[in-house]
Amino acid sequence: MKRKVLVILSNRLNHFQKPRWIELDCDAEGSILKQRPLRSQPRKPVYHEVWENDDGKTDFASCHSFKRKYRHPLEKPKAQAAKR
C-alpha cells in the first residue's frame, strides 16, 4: 500500500520565512519512493500523514527530526463509523 505524506519545513523563530511544502510517496514500510516539492500549500486533504520540522531548515535531507501533526486540516479524514 502506498501512502502520501506531507512534510512542512517551517521556522518557529523567524515567521517571515515562508514554509516549504514537500510531498512524499512512501511504501508500507516507510521507505521513500518519490519526493516532490510543492509550489504552495495544498488545498485538499489528500494525505495519509502530515509531518513538520520547525527548525528553519530549507532542505529535506538536512532535517534530522520531524513531529507528526495529528488531525491536521490537510490530513485525509478517516472513514466515519456507520450511522445508527
C-alpha positions, 0 to 999 in steps of 0.5 A, a space after each residue: 500500500 502506498 501512502 502520501 505524506 506531507 512534510 512542512 519545513 517551517 521556522 518557529 523563530 523567524 515567521 517571515 520565512 515562508 514554509 516549504 511544502 514537500 510531498 512524499 510517496 512512501 511504501 508500507 514500510 516507510 521507505 521513500 519512493 518519490 519526493 516532490 516539492 510543492 509550489 504552495 500549500 495544498 488545498 485538499 486533504 489528500 494525505 495519509 500523514 502530515 509531518 513538520 520540522 520547525 527548525 528553519 531548515 530549507 532542505 529535506 535531507 538536512 532535517 534530522 527530526 520531524 513531529 507528526 501533526 495529528 488531525 491536521 486540516 490537510 490530513 485525509 479524514 478517516 472513514 466515519 463509523 456507520 450511522 445508527 
